[in-house]
């Protein structure tokens, strides 16, 4: 009888023990993943080759005291675009976009987000505090003598795209915004990327971010898409992007108000737009920013006198 009772207890307790073991495993694994998302190893940007024409090494400081470093190429058409890179990378990630816009006369600011590249800070907050970085970048560009502060644009990739959408929805200085591979909400992105086992695997990651001070619920650009208030929006995504699935990008597009456009690049993964379709990508970028920031028509001296 005693043996049967012990066997019964083992049978009853075994699933509970397994459940507790699984929970412990996912808690440790999720915490480790979360720490990696908060503290990637900074990678310094290599100097571009060929060199960007007129490139200046610049630095500026955010409202919370973080020093950011980057490159600036002066404007030749009085308009400028701020480029915002993705997670665990640096300003050089967006050299294709920079060269495309520089060739059209735009001033271009490329900089390292906090805790990336050569910038200060030690914690990545996935668009939460990075909003201060983008705002400081806009402040820097708007004070440049070569730039008309009424003609500023934003381009961001991945985490930088999400951050750019957050800033553009609140900062009327941004007259046009483009985002590639952006996510509509941080929590949904974490669940998509780390929710293979549902809440069991995703919640420990989210808990780690929140415990580090990341306001996960505030990183929801999808809630403010219509606050762009008529300023042009371009969304870009690859149709085989595992990091920013097309269905998530489509939800951003559906939430936005006009004018808006969505380009899904066939055969492109995360950030592969320039590799898969370089000419079309460059054309769409130029067309998007030209429409909102382009050089006004030149008026001849005779026409000016007639007016």
C-alpha positions in Angstrom: 0.0 0.0 0.0 2.8 2.4 0.9 4.5 1.8 -2.5 1.2 2.5 -4.3 0.8 5.7 -2.4 4.3 6.9 -3.2 3.8 6.0 -6.9 0.5 7.9 -6.9 2.3 11.0 -5.5 5.0 10.7 -8.1 2.4 10.5 -10.9 0.5 13.5 -9.5 3.6 15.7 -8.8 5.6 14.9 -11.9 3.7 17.3 -14.2 4.0 20.0 -11.6 7.7 19.5 -11.3 8.1 19.5 -15.1 6.0 22.7 -15.3 8.1 24.4 -12.6 11.3 23.3 -14.4 10.0 24.7 -17.7 9.0 27.9 -16.1 12.4 28.3 -14.5 14.1 27.6 -17.8 12.1 30.1 -19.7 12.6 32.7 -17.0 16.3 32.4 -17.1 16.4 32.2 -20.9 14.1 35.2 -21.3 16.1 37.3 -18.8 19.3 36.5 -20.8 17.6 37.4 -24.1 16.3 40.6 -22.5 19.7 41.6 -21.3 21.1 41.1 -24.8 18.3 43.4 -26.1 19.2 46.0 -23.6 23.0 45.9 -23.9 24.3 45.0 -27.4 28.0 45.3 -28.0 28.7 48.7 -29.6 30.3 48.6 -33.1 32.1 51.7 -34.2 31.2 52.9 -37.7 33.9 52.5 -40.4 34.7 55.6 -42.4 32.7 55.4 -45.7 34.6 54.5 -48.9 34.2 56.3 -51.1 34.0 59.2 -48.8 30.8 61.2 -48.5 31.2 64.6 -50.1 31.6 67.3 -47.5 31.2 65.0 -44.6 31.7 66.6 -41.1 32.2 64.7 -37.8 29.6 66.1 -35.5 28.2 65.6 -32.0 25.2 66.8 -30.0 23.6 66.1 -26.6 20.1 64.8 -25.8 17.8 66.4 -23.2 18.9 63.7 -20.7 22.6 64.4 -21.2 23.7 61.6 -23.6 26.3 62.7 -26.1 25.6 61.4 -29.6 28.1 61.3 -32.4 27.6 61.2 -36.2 28.3 62.5 -39.6 26.7 65.4 -41.4 26.7 66.3 -45.1 25.6 69.9 -45.7 22.5 70.6 -47.7 22.6 72.0 -51.2 18.8 72.5 -51.6 18.0 73.9 -48.1 16.2 70.6 -47.0 17.6 67.9 -44.8 16.8 64.3 -43.7 17.8 62.6 -40.5 18.7 58.9 -40.8 18.1 56.6 -37.8 19.7 53.1 -37.9 18.5 49.8 -36.4 19.4 47.8 -33.3 22.9 46.6 -32.7 24.4 48.6 -35.6 25.5 52.1 -36.3 25.2 55.1 -38.6 27.0 53.3 -41.5 24.1 50.9 -41.8 22.3 53.6 -43.9 25.0 54.6 -46.3 22.9 53.6 -49.3 20.0 55.9 -48.2 22.5 58.6 -47.3 24.2 58.6 -50.7 20.8 58.5 -52.5 19.6 61.7 -50.7 23.0 63.5 -50.8 23.0 63.0 -54.6 19.7 64.8 -54.7 21.0 67.8 -52.8 19.7 67.0 -49.3 21.6 67.6 -46.2 21.9 64.3 -44.4 22.6 63.6 -40.7 23.7 60.1 -39.8 24.3 59.4 -36.1 24.7 56.6 -33.6 21.8 56.1 -31.3 22.5 55.8 -27.5 24.4 52.7 -26.5 25.4 52.2 -30.1 28.6 53.0 -32.1 30.5 55.9 -30.7 27.6 57.5 -28.8 27.2 57.6 -25.1 24.7 55.7 -23.0 24.7 52.0 -22.0 21.1 50.9 -22.4 18.9 50.4 -25.5 15.2 51.1 -24.8 13.8 50.1 -28.2 12.3 53.5 -29.1 11.4 54.7 -25.6 14.3 57.0 -24.7 15.7 56.9 -28.3 12.9 59.4 -29.1 15.1 61.9 -27.3 18.0 61.0 -29.6 16.0 61.7 -32.7 14.6 64.9 -31.3 18.1 66.1 -30.5 19.1 65.2 -34.1 16.3 67.3 -35.4 17.4 70.2 -33.1 20.9 69.9 -34.5 19.8 70.0 -38.2 17.3 72.7 -37.7 20.0 75.0 -36.4 22.3 74.5 -39.4 22.7 77.6 -41.5 22.4 75.6 -44.7 19.0 74.2 -43.8 15.5 75.6 -43.8 14.0 74.3 -40.5 10.6 74.1 -42.3 12.0 71.4 -44.6 13.0 68.5 -42.4 12.5 64.8 -43.0 13.1 61.5 -41.1 14.1 58.1 -42.3 14.5 55.1 -39.9 15.2 51.4 -40.2 13.8 48.7 -37.9 14.1 50.1 -34.3 15.1 53.4 -35.9 11.9 53.3 -38.1 9.7 52.7 -35.1 11.4 55.6 -33.2 11.1 57.9 -36.2 7.3 57.2 -36.4 6.9 57.9 -32.7 8.8 61.2 -33.0 7.1 62.3 -36.3 3.7 61.8 -34.7 4.5 64.4 -32.0 7.0 66.7 -33.7 5.5 69.0 -36.4 8.9 69.9 -37.7 9.0 66.6 -39.5 7.4 67.3 -42.8 7.9 63.7 -44.2 8.8 60.4 -42.7 9.8 57.0 -44.1 10.2 53.9 -42.1 11.6 50.5 -43.3 11.1 47.3 -41.4 9.4 49.1 -38.4 7.2 47.4 -35.8 3.8 48.8 -34.8 4.2 48.0 -31.1 7.1 46.8 -29.0 5.1 44.3 -27.0 3.7 42.7 -30.2 7.2 42.6 -31.7 8.6 40.8 -28.7 5.8 38.4 -28.8 6.3 37.8 -32.5 10.0 37.3 -32.1 10.2 35.4 -28.8 6.7 34.0 -28.3 7.2 30.5 -29.8 5.9 29.1 -26.5 3.4 31.9 -25.9 3.5 34.0 -22.7 5.9 31.4 -21.2 8.7 32.5 -23.4 7.7 36.1 -24.2 6.8 37.4 -20.8 10.2 37.0 -19.2 11.8 39.1 -22.0 9.1 41.8 -21.5 9.6 41.7 -17.8 13.3 42.2 -18.2 12.8 45.2 -20.4 10.3 46.7 -18.0 12.5 46.1 -15.0 15.2 48.0 -16.8 12.9 51.0 -17.1 11.7 50.5 -20.7 8.2 51.8 -21.0 7.1 49.0 -23.3 3.5 50.2 -23.5 4.6 53.6 -24.7 6.4 52.2 -27.7 3.3 51.9 -29.9 3.7 54.0 -33.1 0.5 52.4 -34.4 -1.5 54.5 -32.0 -0.3 57.8 -33.5 -0.2 57.2 -37.2 -3.0 59.6 -38.0 -1.3 62.3 -36.0 1.0 62.9 -38.9 -1.7 65.2 -40.0 -1.3 65.2 -43.8 2.5 64.8 -43.8 3.6 62.1 -46.3 4.4 58.7 -45.0 6.4 55.9 -46.8 6.5 52.4 -45.3 9.0 49.8 -46.7 9.1 46.1 -45.9 10.4 42.9 -47.4 8.0 40.1 -48.1 10.3 37.5 -46.5 11.3 39.6 -43.4 11.2 37.4 -40.3 12.0 40.3 -38.0 9.2 42.6 -39.2 6.6 40.4 -40.8 4.5 41.9 -43.6 1.3 41.6 -41.5 2.7 43.8 -38.8 3.8 46.4 -41.4 0.4 46.2 -43.0 -1.2 47.1 -39.7 0.9 50.3 -39.5 -0.2 51.2 -43.0 -3.9 50.5 -42.3 -3.7 52.7 -39.2 -2.2 55.7 -41.0 -4.1 58.5 -42.7 -3.4 59.8 -46.2 -1.0 60.7 -47.8 0.6 57.3 -47.3 2.3 54.6 -49.4 3.5 51.1 -48.8 6.2 49.3 -50.8 6.6 45.6 -50.2 9.9 44.4 -51.7 9.6 41.0 -53.2 12.4 38.6 -52.1 13.8 41.0 -49.5 14.5 40.2 -45.9 15.2 42.6 -43.1 17.1 45.6 -44.5 17.8 43.9 -47.9 15.9 46.5 -50.0 18.9 48.1 -51.5 20.4 44.7 -52.3 17.3 43.3 -54.0 16.0 46.4 -55.8 18.5 49.3 -55.5 17.2 51.5 -58.4 13.6 51.2 -57.3 14.5 51.8 -53.7 16.5 54.9 -54.5 13.7 56.2 -56.8 11.0 55.8 -54.1 13.1 57.5 -51.5 13.8 60.5 -53.7 10.2 60.7 -54.9 8.9 60.6 -51.3 11.1 63.3 -49.9 11.0 65.5 -53.1 7.3 65.6 -52.8 7.3 67.1 -49.3 10.8 68.8 -49.1 11.8 69.4 -52.7 13.4 72.6 -53.9 10.7 75.2 -54.8 10.5 76.2 -58.5 13.1 78.8 -59.4 11.7 82.2 -60.4 13.6 84.2 -63.1 14.4 87.9 -62.5 12.0 88.8 -65.3 9.1 86.8 -63.8 9.9 88.3 -60.3 9.6 91.8 -61.8 6.3 91.0 -63.4 5.0 89.8 -60.1 
